[in-house]
Amino acid sequence: MPTFSEIVGPRGRAFGPAAGEVVGVSFNVAAVRQMRLVFTGNTGRPAAKLSGPRILAA
């Protein structure tokens, strides 16, 4: 089973119509083979969805 480290900590991020239904998260370069995304809440609405995640190389 893989071991995961936190690259970006939890914090409020604006998500909703005012933000164009998009959230961008930047982080420092990390050498990883797999990434696990954990959603803890949403500041703009009581629900969220993930559609087309993109993780781009620097």
N, C-alpha and C positions, 0 to 999 in steps of 0.2 A: 504494500500500500504506500502511495507517495506521501511525503511529508511536505506540508505547505508552510510558508512564512508570510507574514503580513507585509505587503508592499505599500499599501495605502490604508491608513486608519479610517474608522468610521467618522463621518461628519455630515452635517446637513448639506444637501445639494439641491438647487432649484430645478424642479422638473414639472412641466405642465405647459399649458398653451402659451404662457408668456415667454417661456424658454424654448419654444418651438418643439416641445416634446423630446428634447435631446439633452443628455447630460454627458459632458466630457470629463474624464478623470486623467490627469497627468501624473506620472511617477518617474522616479529616477531609473536609469538603465538597470535591468536585472537579468542575469543569465538564468533562464528557467526553461523547462521543457513543457510544463503544464501550468495552467492558471485556473484557480477556482474563484468564482465570483460569489460573494455573499451579500445579499440585500437585507438590510436591517430596518429600513423604513423609507418613507417618502415625505418630503416637506411640503409638496404641492398638492397632493391628492392622497386619499386613503388606500390607494392601490397602485400597482406598477406592473409593467410587463417588459420583457426583454425581447428585442427584435433586431436581428442582424448585428450582434456584437462584432467589433473590429479591434484587433490588437495589432498595432503597427510597429515595425522596427524603427529604431531611431536612425 
